[in-house]
Amino acid sequence: MAFAMTPPTSDQSENKPLFPAQSAAAFFLVTGLFFLWGIPNNLNDVLIRQFMKSFEITRLQAGLVQSAFYTGYFLFSVPAAMVMRRYGYKFGLITGLVLYSIGTFMFLPAAGARSYSLFLLALFVIASGLGFLETGANPLIAQIGDPESAVRRLNFSQAFNPLGSIIGVLIGTFFIFSGIELKAADIARLKLAGTYDAYLQHETMRVIAPYLVLGVVVLVWALLILRTPFPAIAGARSSDSEEPQGSYRELLRYPHFLLAVVAQFCYVGAQVGTWSYFIQYVQDYTHLPEKAAGYFLTGTLAGFGVGRFASSHWMKVMRANMLMGMFAIINVGLVTIGVLFPGWIGLWAIFLTSFFMSLMFPTIFALGIRDLGPNTKAGASLIVMAIIGGAVFTPLIGLAFQATKSMAVAMVVPLLCYIAVAGYAFWGSKLAPFADHGTALDEGTGI
């Protein structure tokens, strides 16, 4: 299915509806998925801090939360694309929601056994479901209306993702964080009294209720999607279509797509790594308690949400790649301040990066699948696979901290990621496809 985009103008983009009226129910249900997968994504940021306490592990070991989570995305994105090419978007989305709910219910036996490995497995299952959701929802939203408003439409739907992120962090801060942070003397006293293990078990059990409730909500959403008619693009099977199915091999002809995979890998690494260790940064340099640090994380996610809506509006009058490049350069500057001036100045600088990173995922995604034609689903799955950057860069930040004993210096890792995003925005996104005989790259107009 062709997916072409041109530079947005007031005639082309601003005055066109985001989606056809007959697709309203499907559009809003799929947009709701962006909200639903934002919740577990950022509950992970709370889990990292909570597991450091309840399992007495290091920051590097706690970073495995993100490694297990984003490995699920990586391994299930291509199978998700294959399922949806055969059975359609709707079937794939329902499959993803069922996997998502199974993972949340696995928190109950994991907490009962007080097993960190079982928690990591549960997170992997949740993320495998999210891999289905992101592989399907992103291209579906991009293609559900006029191609000329695709980037703006995807940014609009993606704007609901940070709302889910905010809810996730608030749930974690209120219901998972107990506010009890023991010092060495307190731990020694509890051990002497024989109650320390009971304390650790209590802290572990605090994660159960939020995830069980989330699992029920997800199942209800799956039933709503099952009962809602979807437009032809969402329900058609590849085998029933006269259109060619495309192939992964064909994607090698599109340098703008290949570099989008690299840019998405780096961007997700920067986003996940920054948020995963934001609470640690706050506590290390301001010595605030964990709940207060959790509220700061909520605030930066709110800035992320505001950025999504603002950038969706600004794209009516500004090229998407130029806006993203400008935001990436700003974030390079802000993270540099966070590295060089740890403390309240650095905290606010890192805090502000969320606003400017907000448009990056949907914009890289939309730019990457531009003009892929029948290869769109395959391309979407590989860009979703690039989310593995969260699994790679988060432990790298933890490793950098272990080596330098400085959370500020460890932020050099996301700084380098933003440089890569800026390069894609200003150059990589504008490259034209290779000719069939493999000629050199030509520069296209971009968007």
C-alpha positions in Angstrom: 0.0 0.0 0.0 1.6 3.2 -1.1 2.6 5.7 1.6 3.7 9.0 0.2 4.2 12.2 1.9 5.0 15.7 0.8 6.0 18.9 2.6 3.1 20.1 4.7 1.5 23.3 3.6 -1.6 25.1 4.7 -3.5 23.8 1.7 -2.2 20.2 1.9 -2.1 19.4 5.6 -3.8 22.0 7.8 -7.2 21.9 6.1 -7.4 18.2 5.7 -9.2 16.0 8.3 -6.9 13.7 10.3 -9.1 10.7 9.5 -12.2 9.7 7.5 -15.4 10.1 9.5 -16.4 6.5 8.9 -13.2 5.3 10.6 -13.7 7.4 13.7 -14.4 4.5 16.1 -11.4 2.4 14.9 -9.1 5.5 14.9 -9.9 6.3 18.5 -9.6 2.7 19.7 -6.2 2.4 18.1 -5.2 5.8 19.4 -6.1 4.4 22.8 -3.5 1.8 22.4 -0.8 4.4 22.4 -2.0 5.4 25.9 -2.2 1.8 27.1 1.4 0.9 26.1 2.7 4.1 27.7 1.7 2.8 31.1 4.0 -0.2 31.4 6.8 1.5 29.5 7.2 4.0 32.3 6.1 1.8 35.2 9.5 0.3 34.4 11.2 3.4 35.6 9.6 3.0 39.0 10.3 -0.8 39.0 14.0 -0.2 38.5 14.1 1.8 41.7 11.8 -0.5 43.5 13.7 -3.7 42.6 17.0 -2.1 43.6 15.4 -1.9 47.1 13.3 -5.1 47.3 16.0 -7.4 45.6 19.0 -5.5 46.9 20.6 -5.2 43.4 22.9 -2.7 41.7 21.9 -0.1 39.1 23.5 -2.2 36.4 21.4 -5.3 37.5 18.3 -3.2 37.7 18.8 -2.0 34.2 18.0 -5.6 33.1 14.4 -4.6 33.6 14.7 -2.6 30.4 16.8 -5.2 28.7 14.2 -7.9 29.2 11.4 -5.5 28.3 12.8 -4.3 25.0 14.1 -7.7 24.0 10.5 -8.7 23.8 9.9 -5.8 21.4 12.9 -6.9 19.3 12.0 -10.6 19.0 8.3 -10.2 18.4 8.2 -7.3 15.9 8.9 -9.3 12.8 6.6 -12.2 13.8 3.9 -9.5 14.5 4.4 -8.1 11.0 4.1 -11.6 9.5 0.9 -12.3 11.4 -0.6 -9.0 10.3 0.3 -9.5 6.7 -1.5 -12.8 6.8 -4.5 -12.0 9.0 -4.7 -8.2 9.1 -4.1 -5.4 11.6 -7.1 -6.1 13.7 -6.1 -9.7 14.5 -2.6 -8.6 15.3 -3.7 -5.9 17.7 -6.0 -8.3 19.6 -3.1 -10.8 19.8 -0.9 -8.1 21.3 -3.4 -7.1 23.9 -3.9 -10.7 25.0 -0.1 -11.2 25.4 0.1 -7.8 27.3 -2.5 -9.0 29.8 -0.9 -12.4 30.3 2.3 -10.7 31.2 0.7 -8.5 33.8 -1.0 -11.5 35.4 2.4 -13.2 35.7 3.4 -10.5 38.3 1.3 -12.4 40.9 3.3 -15.7 40.9 6.6 -13.7 40.4 5.9 -11.6 43.6 4.7 -14.7 45.5 8.0 -16.5 44.7 9.9 -13.3 45.1 11.8 -14.1 41.9 13.6 -11.4 40.0 13.9 -13.8 37.0 10.2 -14.4 36.9 9.5 -10.6 36.9 11.9 -10.2 34.0 10.0 -13.0 32.1 6.7 -11.3 32.9 8.1 -8.0 31.5 9.3 -9.8 28.4 5.8 -11.2 27.8 4.2 -7.8 28.2 6.7 -6.3 25.8 6.1 -9.1 23.3 2.4 -7.9 23.2 3.5 -4.3 22.9 5.6 -5.3 19.9 2.4 -6.4 18.2 0.6 -3.2 19.2 3.4 -0.9 18.0 4.0 -2.8 14.8 0.3 -2.5 13.9 -0.9 0.7 15.4 1.8 3.1 14.0 1.5 2.2 10.3 -2.3 1.8 10.7 -2.7 5.3 12.0 -0.3 6.6 9.3 -2.4 5.0 6.6 -5.9 5.4 7.9 -6.4 8.8 6.3 -4.9 11.2 3.7 -1.2 10.5 3.2 -0.4 14.3 3.2 -1.5 14.5 6.9 0.2 11.2 7.9 3.0 12.7 10.0 0.6 15.1 11.8 -1.9 12.2 12.4 0.7 9.9 13.8 2.0 12.7 16.1 -1.5 13.3 17.3 -2.1 9.7 18.2 1.4 9.4 19.7 0.5 12.4 21.9 -1.6 10.1 24.0 1.4 7.9 24.7 2.9 10.3 27.2 -0.5 10.6 29.0 -0.2 6.8 29.6 3.4 7.3 30.7 2.3 9.9 33.2 -0.4 7.7 34.5 2.1 4.8 34.8 4.6 6.9 36.8 1.8 8.2 39.1 0.5 4.7 39.7 4.0 3.6 40.6 4.7 6.6 42.8 1.5 6.2 44.7 1.0 2.5 44.9 4.4 0.9 44.5 6.7 3.3 46.3 6.2 2.9 50.0 8.3 5.9 50.9 10.3 3.7 53.3 14.0 4.1 52.5 16.2 2.3 55.0 19.7 3.4 56.0 22.4 0.9 56.9 21.6 1.2 60.6 17.9 0.6 60.0 18.7 -2.6 57.9 21.0 -3.8 60.7 18.2 -3.3 63.3 15.6 -5.2 61.2 18.0 -8.0 60.6 18.7 -8.3 64.3 15.0 -8.4 64.9 14.5 -11.0 62.2 12.0 -8.9 60.2 14.2 -7.7 57.3 13.0 -10.5 55.0 9.4 -9.6 55.8 10.2 -6.0 54.8 11.7 -7.1 51.5 8.7 -9.3 50.8 6.3 -6.5 51.6 8.1 -4.2 49.2 8.0 -6.9 46.5 4.3 -7.5 46.9 3.5 -3.8 46.3 3.9 -4.2 42.6 1.0 -6.8 42.2 -2.2 -4.7 42.4 -1.4 -2.1 39.7 -0.4 -4.8 37.2 -3.5 -6.9 37.8 -5.8 -4.0 37.4 -4.0 -3.0 34.2 -4.4 -6.6 32.8 -8.1 -6.4 33.3 -8.3 -3.0 31.5 -6.3 -4.4 28.6 -8.6 -7.4 28.1 -11.6 -5.1 28.0 -9.9 -3.0 25.3 -9.3 -6.2 23.3 -13.0 -7.0 23.4 -13.9 -3.5 22.2 -11.6 -3.8 19.3 -13.0 -7.3 18.5 -16.5 -5.9 18.3 -15.6 -2.7 16.3 -15.6 -2.7 12.5 -12.3 -1.7 11.1 -11.6 0.0 7.7 -10.4 -2.2 4.8 -6.8 -1.2 5.4 -7.0 -2.7 8.9 -8.8 -5.9 8.1 -7.7 -7.0 4.6 -5.5 -10.1 4.5 -2.5 -10.1 2.2 -3.6 -13.3 0.5 -6.9 -11.6 -0.4 -5.3 -8.5 -1.9 -4.3 -7.9 -5.5 -1.5 -5.8 -4.2 2.0 -7.3 -3.9 3.0 -8.2 -0.4 6.5 -6.7 -0.5 9.6 -8.1 1.0 12.3 -7.3 3.6 14.9 -7.6 0.8 13.3 -4.7 -1.0 13.8 -2.5 2.0 17.6 -2.5 1.3 16.8 -0.1 -1.6 15.7 2.7 0.8 18.5 4.4 2.6 16.1 6.8 4.3 14.4 3.8 5.8 17.7 2.0 6.8 18.9 5.1 8.6 15.5 5.5 10.3 16.1 2.1 11.9 19.5 3.4 13.2 18.0 6.7 14.3 15.1 5.0 16.1 17.6 2.6 17.8 19.5 5.6 19.2 16.4 7.7 20.0 14.7 5.0 22.1 18.1 4.3 23.8 18.2 8.0 24.8 14.6 8.2 25.9 14.5 4.9 27.9 17.9 5.4 29.4 17.2 9.0 30.5 13.9 8.1 32.1 15.2 4.9 33.7 17.8 6.7 35.6 16.1 10.1 36.1 15.0 9.2 39.6 18.6 8.2 40.4 19.9 11.5 39.0 17.5 13.5 41.1 18.3 11.6 44.3 22.1 11.7 43.7 22.3 15.4 43.2 19.4 16.9 45.2 19.0 14.1 47.9 15.2 14.2 47.5 13.2 11.2 48.8 12.0 8.6 46.2 8.4 9.9 46.1 9.5 13.4 45.4 11.9 12.1 42.7 8.9 10.2 41.3 6.9 13.4 41.0 9.8 15.0 39.1 9.7 12.1 36.7 5.9 12.6 36.3 6.6 16.3 35.6 9.1 15.6 32.8 6.7 13.1 31.3 4.0 15.8 31.3 6.5 18.0 29.4 6.9 15.1 26.9 3.1 15.1 26.4 2.9 18.9 25.9 5.7 18.6 23.4 3.8 15.9 21.4 0.7 18.2 21.1 2.8 21.3 20.4 4.9 19.6 17.7 1.8 18.2 16.0 0.6 21.8 15.7 4.0 23.2 14.6 4.2 20.6 11.8 1.4 22.4 10.0 3.8 25.2 9.1 7.3 23.6 9.4 8.9 20.6 7.8 8.9 17.6 10.2 12.5 16.7 9.7 13.7 20.3 10.3 11.7 20.6 13.5 13.1 17.2 14.7 16.7 18.2 13.9 16.3 21.5 15.7 14.9 19.7 18.8 17.7 17.2 18.7 20.4 19.9 18.7 18.6 21.6 21.7 18.7 18.3 23.6 22.4 17.9 22.9 22.9 21.3 24.6 20.6 20.4 27.5 22.2 17.1 28.2 25.6 18.8 28.1 24.5 21.1 30.9 23.3 18.0 32.8 26.7 16.4 32.5 28.7 19.5 33.3 26.5 21.0 36.0 25.0 18.2 38.2 22.6 19.5 40.8 19.5 21.6 40.4 20.7 23.3 37.2 21.5 19.9 35.6 18.3 18.4 36.9 16.2 21.1 35.2 18.2 20.7 32.0 17.6 16.9 31.9 14.0 17.6 32.9 13.5 19.8 29.8 14.9 17.2 27.4 11.5 15.3 27.5 9.7 18.2 25.8 12.2 18.2 22.9 12.4 14.4 22.5 8.7 14.2 22.3 8.3 14.3 18.5 11.2 12.0 17.7 9.7 8.5 17.7 6.6 9.2 15.5 8.5 11.5 13.2 11.4 9.0 12.6 8.7 6.3 12.1 6.7 8.3 9.6 9.8 9.5 7.7 11.2 6.0 7.7 8.1 4.3 6.2 7.6 7.0 3.6 7.2 5.7 0.1 7.8 2.0 1.0 4.6 0.9 -0.9 3.8 -2.7 -0.3 6.9 -3.0 2.0 5.3 -0.7 4.6 4.3 -3.4 7.1 7.7 -5.1 6.9 9.4 -1.7 7.3 7.2 -0.8 10.3 8.2 -4.1 12.0 11.9 -3.3 11.6 11.6 0.2 12.9 9.7 -1.2 15.9 12.5 -3.7 16.4 14.8 -0.7 16.7 13.2 -0.2 20.1 15.9 -2.7 21.3 17.9 0.4 21.7 16.2 0.7 25.1 17.7 -2.7 26.1 21.1 -1.8 24.9 21.7 1.8 26.1 20.1 1.5 29.5 22.6 -1.0 30.8 25.3 1.0 29.0 24.3 4.0 31.2 24.4 1.8 34.2 27.8 0.5 33.2 29.1 4.1 32.7 27.8 4.9 36.2 29.6 1.8 37.6 32.9 2.9 36.0 32.7 6.6 36.9 30.5 6.6 40.0 28.8 9.6 38.4 25.2 9.6 37.1 26.0 12.9 35.4 28.9 11.6 33.4 26.8 8.5 32.4 24.4 10.9 30.6 27.0 11.3 27.9 25.4 8.1 26.4 22.0 9.7 25.6 23.9 12.9 24.4 25.6 10.8 21.7 22.2 9.4 20.7 20.7 12.8 20.1 23.6 13.7 17.8 22.7 10.6 15.7 19.0 11.7 15.6 20.1 15.2 14.4 22.1 13.6 11.6 19.1 11.6 10.4 16.8 14.6 10.6 19.0 17.0 8.6 20.6 14.4 6.1 19.5 10.8 6.4 15.7 11.4 6.1 16.2 13.2 2.7 18.0 10.4 0.9 16.3 8.9 -2.2 16.0 5.2 -3.0 18.9 3.4 -4.6 18.3 2.7 -8.3 17.7 -0.9 -9.2 21.2 -1.3 -10.5 22.7 0.0 -7.2 23.8 3.5 -8.1 25.0 5.9 -5.5 22.6 7.8 -3.3 20.8 10.9 -4.6 19.4 13.5 -2.3 15.6 13.9 -2.3 13.4 16.6 -1.2 12.5 15.1 2.2 9.8 16.6 4.2 
